[in-house]
Amino acid sequence: MAAATKGEETRAQIIDQALRMAQTVGLEGLTFGELASALDVSKSGLFAHFESKEDLQLEVIQELADRFIASIILPAFAKARGEPRLRALFERYLAWVGNHASGGRGCLLTQLQYEFQNQRGRVKDKLVVAERSWFETLTKACAIAIQEKHFKATLDPEQFAYELLGIFTFYQHAARFFEDPRAEQRATAAFAALVERSRASRS
């Protein structure tokens, strides 16, 4: 793999800093002025890499999605097919939220979906694609569990993914907004109940 050029390294540094700032101010609150100040560069230096704030926002979302995939999906899909893989997806998502929760951040992808839910445009479209991809990943993992006969043949994989996303969403809400010390315990219990009623009968 070829070494990154100076321009590519600078661009990566800008995106990384923008991602850090977005964790506290969101993408709409991100400004080129504050970003330039944090990086100790000129605003014109930023515009040399990004033509607009929207272009920067799109790159931040892509970087965040790439980190999400690397931290959660790829390691989980290295596990055994079926229920073990779904369990790994669950555990790694909780760890992702826990890691991002330092400083009260939680999962930034979820934050951004709330931030842009009533807007239209390329930024929201990219967030929608990321969330649909996550839903499809969970659906696929459930379908594989059915193929492996870990889950019953009549189970609807999309319904399973829908309910699992509900657990994930409220887990973050309980952990961040309510600051409930039992949030992880409750999420784990909810997941165990979902898996139990999804399992194939052991006859």
C-alpha positions as CSV (number, residue, x, y, z in Angstrom):
1,M,0.0,0.0,0.0
2,A,1.4,3.4,-1.0
3,A,2.2,5.9,1.7
4,A,-0.2,8.7,2.1
5,T,0.7,12.0,0.5
6,K,1.1,15.2,2.6
7,G,-2.2,16.4,1.2
8,E,-4.0,13.1,2.2
9,E,-2.5,13.3,5.7
10,T,-3.7,16.9,6.1
11,R,-7.1,16.0,4.9
12,A,-7.3,13.1,7.3
13,Q,-6.3,15.3,10.2
14,I,-9.0,17.8,9.3
15,I,-11.6,15.1,9.2
16,D,-10.5,13.7,12.5
17,Q,-10.6,17.1,14.2
18,A,-14.0,17.8,12.6
19,L,-15.3,14.5,13.9
20,R,-14.0,15.3,17.4
21,M,-15.8,18.7,17.4
22,A,-19.0,17.2,16.0
23,Q,-19.3,15.0,19.0
24,T,-20.0,18.1,21.1
25,V,-21.5,20.7,18.6
26,G,-23.0,18.4,16.0
27,L,-22.4,18.8,12.3
28,E,-24.5,22.0,11.9
29,G,-22.6,23.6,14.7
30,L,-19.3,22.9,13.0
31,T,-17.7,26.0,11.5
32,F,-14.6,26.4,9.3
33,G,-13.5,29.2,11.6
34,E,-13.4,27.2,14.7
35,L,-12.0,24.2,12.9
36,A,-9.2,26.3,11.4
37,S,-8.5,27.7,14.9
38,A,-8.3,24.2,16.5
39,L,-5.9,23.0,13.8
40,D,-3.9,26.2,13.7
41,V,-4.4,26.7,10.0
42,S,-6.1,29.3,7.8
43,K,-9.6,29.0,6.6
44,S,-8.3,29.2,3.1
45,G,-6.2,26.1,3.9
46,L,-9.4,24.2,4.8
47,F,-11.1,25.4,1.6
48,A,-8.2,23.9,-0.3
49,H,-9.4,20.5,0.8
50,F,-13.2,21.0,1.1
51,E,-15.2,23.2,-1.2
52,S,-18.0,23.7,1.3
53,K,-19.2,22.9,4.8
54,E,-21.5,20.3,3.3
55,D,-18.6,18.5,1.6
56,L,-16.8,18.4,5.0
57,Q,-19.9,17.1,6.7
58,L,-20.3,14.3,4.2
59,E,-16.6,13.3,4.7
60,V,-17.1,13.3,8.5
61,I,-20.1,10.9,8.2
62,Q,-18.1,8.6,5.9
63,E,-15.2,8.5,8.3
64,L,-17.6,7.8,11.2
65,A,-19.3,5.0,9.2
66,D,-15.9,3.5,8.4
67,R,-15.0,3.5,12.0
68,F,-18.3,1.9,12.9
69,I,-17.8,-0.9,10.4
70,A,-14.2,-1.5,11.6
71,S,-15.1,-1.5,15.3
72,I,-18.4,-3.5,15.2
73,I,-19.3,-5.2,11.9
74,L,-16.0,-6.6,10.7
75,P,-14.9,-8.2,14.0
76,A,-18.4,-9.5,14.6
77,F,-18.6,-11.2,11.2
78,A,-15.3,-12.9,11.9
79,K,-17.2,-14.9,14.6
80,A,-19.1,-18.1,13.9
81,R,-22.2,-17.8,11.8
82,G,-25.5,-17.6,13.5
83,E,-26.2,-16.7,17.1
84,P,-22.6,-16.2,18.1
85,R,-22.2,-13.5,15.4
86,L,-25.4,-11.7,16.5
87,R,-24.2,-11.8,20.0
88,A,-20.9,-10.3,18.9
89,L,-22.7,-7.5,17.1
90,F,-24.7,-6.8,20.2
91,E,-21.7,-6.7,22.5
92,R,-19.6,-4.6,20.2
93,Y,-22.3,-2.1,19.7
94,L,-22.7,-1.7,23.5
95,A,-18.9,-1.3,23.7
96,W,-19.0,1.3,20.9
97,V,-21.7,3.4,22.8
98,G,-19.7,3.0,26.0
99,N,-16.5,4.1,24.4
100,H,-18.2,7.1,22.8
101,A,-20.1,7.9,26.0
102,S,-17.1,9.3,27.7
103,G,-17.9,13.0,27.9
104,G,-21.6,12.2,27.3
105,R,-21.2,11.5,23.6
106,G,-22.8,8.2,23.0
107,C,-23.1,7.0,19.4
108,L,-22.5,10.0,17.2
109,L,-24.3,8.4,14.2
110,T,-27.4,8.2,16.3
111,Q,-27.0,11.8,17.4
112,L,-26.6,13.0,13.8
113,Q,-29.7,11.1,12.7
114,Y,-31.7,13.1,15.3
115,E,-30.0,16.3,14.2
116,F,-30.9,15.9,10.6
117,Q,-34.2,14.0,10.8
118,N,-36.3,17.0,9.8
119,Q,-34.0,18.2,7.0
120,R,-33.5,17.3,3.4
121,G,-30.3,17.1,1.3
122,R,-27.1,15.1,0.8
123,V,-26.1,15.0,4.4
124,K,-29.4,13.4,5.6
125,D,-29.4,11.1,2.6
126,K,-25.9,9.8,3.6
127,L,-27.1,9.3,7.2
128,V,-30.1,7.3,5.9
129,V,-27.9,5.1,3.8
130,A,-25.7,4.4,6.8
131,E,-28.6,3.5,9.1
132,R,-30.3,1.3,6.4
133,S,-27.0,-0.5,5.9
134,W,-26.8,-1.2,9.7
135,F,-30.4,-2.5,9.6
136,E,-29.6,-4.7,6.6
137,T,-26.5,-6.0,8.4
138,L,-28.6,-7.0,11.4
139,T,-31.2,-8.5,9.1
140,K,-28.6,-10.6,7.3
141,A,-27.1,-11.8,10.5
142,C,-30.5,-13.0,11.7
143,A,-31.2,-14.7,8.4
144,I,-27.9,-16.6,8.7
145,A,-28.9,-17.7,12.2
146,I,-32.1,-19.1,10.7
147,Q,-30.0,-20.9,8.0
148,E,-27.8,-22.3,10.8
149,K,-31.0,-23.5,12.5
150,H,-30.1,-21.5,15.6
151,F,-33.4,-19.5,15.1
152,K,-36.7,-20.9,14.1
153,A,-37.6,-21.0,10.4
154,T,-40.7,-18.9,10.8
155,L,-38.8,-15.9,12.3
156,D,-39.0,-12.7,10.3
157,P,-35.3,-11.4,10.1
158,E,-36.4,-7.8,9.5
159,Q,-38.7,-7.8,12.6
160,F,-35.8,-9.2,14.6
161,A,-33.5,-6.4,13.4
162,Y,-36.3,-3.8,14.1
163,E,-36.6,-5.0,17.7
164,L,-32.8,-5.2,18.1
165,L,-32.4,-1.6,16.9
166,G,-35.1,-0.6,19.4
167,I,-33.0,-2.1,22.2
168,F,-29.9,-0.3,20.9
169,T,-31.6,3.1,20.6
170,F,-33.2,3.1,24.0
171,Y,-29.9,1.7,25.6
172,Q,-28.1,4.8,24.4
173,H,-31.0,7.0,25.5
174,A,-31.1,5.4,29.0
175,A,-27.3,5.5,29.4
176,R,-26.8,9.1,28.1
177,F,-30.0,11.0,28.9
178,F,-31.2,9.2,32.0
179,E,-27.7,8.3,33.1
180,D,-29.2,5.0,34.3
181,P,-26.5,2.8,35.8
182,R,-28.6,-0.2,34.9
183,A,-28.9,0.7,31.2
184,E,-26.4,-2.0,30.0
185,Q,-28.0,-4.6,32.3
186,R,-31.5,-3.9,31.0
187,A,-30.3,-3.9,27.3
188,T,-28.6,-7.2,27.9
189,A,-31.8,-8.7,29.5
190,A,-33.9,-7.4,26.6
191,F,-31.5,-8.9,24.0
192,A,-31.5,-12.2,25.9
193,A,-35.3,-12.3,25.8
194,L,-35.4,-11.5,22.1
195,V,-32.9,-14.3,21.3
196,E,-34.7,-16.8,23.5
197,R,-38.0,-16.3,21.8
198,S,-36.3,-16.4,18.4
199,R,-34.5,-19.7,19.0
200,A,-35.4,-22.9,17.2
201,S,-36.9,-25.6,19.4
202,R,-34.4,-28.1,20.8
203,S,-36.3,-31.3,20.2
